[in-house]
Amino acid sequence: MENPFESGHIKNYVLLYASVVVIMVLFFLASTLFNEVETPEKKVFNVNAPKVEVKDEKRNIEVNASRFKLMPKAY
């Protein structure tokens, strides 16, 4: 295996690395220039909302006569 410093191949490796860095910088610049970030609208909640009355009514639960019986405790 040849030493890249002695054979002159190091220039190719440096050019490859530099080209990758330049491409990354170009993509970064393109994404910052052409990507418009929208500012979200501030949501304002109504402080004087009408209050809802809670009714304490017992609901009638209809018992279905089915062949399956539910377990008394959920696991």
VENHUHU-V299468 format. One record per pair of residues at least 6 apart in sequence whose C-alpha atoms are under 8 Angstrom apart, sorted by the first residue. I is the first residue (numbers start at 1). GAP is how many residues later the second one is. Records with the same first field share a line. If there is no record, write none. Layout:
I->GAP / GAP
This chain:
4->6
